Amino acid sequence: MFWLGSTRVEGDAVLAPMDGYSDLPFRSVCRALGSAMSYTAFMRAADVLQRPEHVRPRWQFLAWEQPVVFQIYGSTPRTLLEAALRLQEHGPAAIDINMGCPDGRIVRRGAGAGLLATPVKVARIFRLLTRHLEVPVTAKIRLGLDETCRNYRLIARIVEENGAALLAVHGRTRAQGYRGQADWEAIAAVVQQVRIPVLGNGDVRTPADIARRMRETGVAGVMIGRAAIRNPWIFAHLSREQVPRAEVWRVLQHHLNLSLDFYGPQWGLILFRKFAAQYLAPYFQSRQQRRALLTAATPQAFLHQAEAIVLE
Ligand SMILES: Cc1cc2nc3c(=O)[nH]c(=O)nc-3n(C[C@H](O)[C@H](O)[C@H](O)COP(=O)(O)O)c2cc1C
């Protein structure tokens, strides 16, 4: 349990924001399995203002999914504020500022992890947003730009002093990308330093990792990204091996239906394939079988093959 502003959040693990994955269907699946709240994938602040129809699918959510945190990225305090004000009308539980994206095109423009290089601007952004928004403002950071600039303690202090309600820390630098190991001692140092809830992120792979990281660092909760793609049941504290085939089949069908409803019959199936590959990874008997499934042209053909694979 932890607090997001005045909202009590039940649970100890949260699905991470992931571009290309944390859409309404997958967030719903994870939330139903026990993810404590939802984060949308990042949205470019300028897109929210200039071509909202392009980003709308990213912020749509189901009412029972709340608390839902909308994540935005950008480098200009005014643009971030205006985008956040616009998004606030759609009822998020909080607005999150992305300060972790390592993509060169984003970092070079001073957004994502690029913001870590401009602490004064970070202060301005949080002062501005917390003053003008009604919902809590949160931050997701990395440890710094690279080994020579691990300024996460400074950034943590700045966001807290300027009103942030919660801080998620991915225990890597921008330069590390997704390589190496997340530094949970650094995350523990942030927990010691700030009073707002901290979500620790990086390499949580098993249910045992959730308990261990919480015990060892005192984080309010953990945020799980890649491991949740492979095993959304991690939010129910189950390892993938513990999940019965019938349950995999139930969730696969439900997820596909959500995807078809949300994206329509054609895109719904196409966008579901990458999830299907994960649900069925332990059961494929050959590459041909996998390829045939993932190129099935209709949902009916897809389900027919998937059922044979899961239930043998
Ligand atoms: C495919 C992918 C997309 C991601 N997109 C976002 C994003 O939109 N916003 C964000 O803050 N982090 C994003 N991340 C980073 C994750 O939220 C998380 O910090 C990172 O994957 C480390 O956690 P993990 O070890 O549990 O995967 C993304 C990561 C992946 C793998």
The ligand as a Gaussian input file, in Angstrom:
#p B3LYP/6-31G(d) Opt

LIG

0 1
 C        9.636000      -1.624000     -24.955000
 C        9.839000      -0.633000     -23.827000
 C        9.181000       0.585000     -23.870000
 C        9.353000       1.508000     -22.824000
 N        8.637000       2.693000     -22.854000
 C        8.707000       3.526000     -21.773000
 C        7.865000       4.684000     -21.678000
 O        7.026000       4.972000     -22.554000
 N        8.001000       5.471000     -20.572000
 C        8.893000       5.191000     -19.563000
 O        8.978000       5.920000     -18.584000
 N        9.689000       4.094000     -19.624000
 C        9.592000       3.260000     -20.684000
 N       10.347000       2.114000     -20.690000
 C       11.189000       1.782000     -19.520000
 C       10.427000       0.916000     -18.499000
 O        9.355000       1.646000     -17.937000
 C       11.365000       0.459000     -17.348000
 O       11.886000       1.600000     -16.728000
 C       12.524000      -0.415000     -17.847000
 O       12.069000      -1.380000     -18.772000
 C       13.231000      -1.120000     -16.681000
 O       12.349000      -1.967000     -16.002000
 P       12.383000      -3.578000     -16.218000
 O       13.767000      -4.049000     -15.920000
 O       11.356000      -4.099000     -15.240000
 O       11.995000      -3.827000     -17.642000
 C       10.207000       1.201000     -21.732000
 C       10.867000      -0.031000     -21.719000
 C       10.687000      -0.957000     -22.726000
 C       11.401000      -2.286000     -22.655000

